[in-house]
Amino acid sequence: MSSLVVHFEIHASEPQRLIDFYAQLLGWRFERFGQWQYWSIATGEGSIGTGSPGMGIDGGLTQREGPAPAAGAPVNGSTIVVSVDDVDASFARGIELGGAAAVHPADLQGVGRVGYLRDPDGNVFGMISEVLADGTDVRQQADAADPMQATPEP
């Protein structure tokens, strides 16, 4: 049985505001789906839809059916984490576009640099890069620590 995550959804009190936010911040493309208050999200090259193999996933944005999360409220639901080239630059740009800091960027050794924002509707999402603040690429650290990567072929 497969249990891969193949789709995500973002709920929005004002859909166009979040469409603009994510399009400007992450370059996502949105397309209205039928007559509903629903937009499909194409997250970029290498992304996939349901049932297709690939590296990333696409999602949807839908009209929220209740109040937006209050400022400072705990996360109530799943959180997506998006791969970006530069967490600090993307974090700053997200704040310029109307987002708010949820967790400021920090290095996680062996993982990468991670930061979390609240979008203009209060939804929390994360951004991650494999490059730490000092420029160290965690992929190179992993290769150096892996004896199979450092052992020459006989």
Secondary structure, DSSP 8 states (H G I E B T S, - for coil): -------EEEEESSHHHHHHHHHHHH--EEEE-TTSSEEEEE--TTEE-TT--SSEE-EEEEE-SS----TT----S---EEE-S-HHHHHHHHHHTT-EEEEEEEEETTTEEEEEEE-TTS-EEEEEESB-TTS-BHHHHHHHH-HHHHS---
